[in-house]
Amino acid sequence: MEFRSGFGFRNLPGMLVRDGASWLVRLLYPPVCAGCGLFVAGSGALCSHCWGSVRFIERPFCEVSGAPFDHDLGAGMVSPDVIANPPPYEKARAAVFYDGAARKLVHGLKYSDRADLARMMAGWMIRAGREVLDDSDVIVCVPLHRRRLFSRRYNQAAELARAIARLTGKPFEAGGLRRVRATRQQVGLGLRARQDNVRGAFAVPAARQSGIAGRRVLLVDDVLTTGSTVEAATRALLRAGAQRVSVLTFARVASPGGETLYA
């Protein structure tokens, strides 16, 4: 006899084995808070304390740069900085401020081999960047230079981009952008020094230009500070024929001097 739902008693042994294996995994590796390591109910979650420290970026913010406003200036408003220095990208969006538990998530993904965090972080990015995601044809990420990639073993921006692609069905053009010149770490550099540091550092390989030319590109990175890196990367994509470029990051620094622990 079988249930109308299609469940058969002949499937029961296999289901018991799978459930038993899942129970054993949970017993040996209980889910912990991604921010502080305390035990939580499910994987990919934050405890109440860490959750309370996350500051999601909501409107009002600049329609172009995504920089938050102190008060609502009305629909479609842009910041004075964007008016004075228009960025090459169409729009930039970020999910959270780079502080509290969000900062720990970035460091875990970037420095502690916590690639498992990418899916949760990507979910937050999708929520914050739905408008730029829907208006994009392909996803690329800000690349690491091959020497830094070798030392870190993986590119955290690529992990985020890959997770976003899997969750949304958007194609990810891995290798669509290359860092052709090694650069200094941006920590401690002023705006002009940051711009000089990444100028000409990116290029689209000739073999990848067909995946970029004429397409609306979404550029993904982990943290936006002054915007120098994503602007340099955007210019490289536009030179390769991208129709336009939008930017989506997990976090953004509230003020350019607030990233002293970020490399």
Summary of the structure (lengths in Angstrom):
residues: 263
radius of gyration: 20.7
end to end distance: 61.9
largest distance: 74.4
contacts: 802
relative contact order: 0.14
helix: 41%
strand: 15%
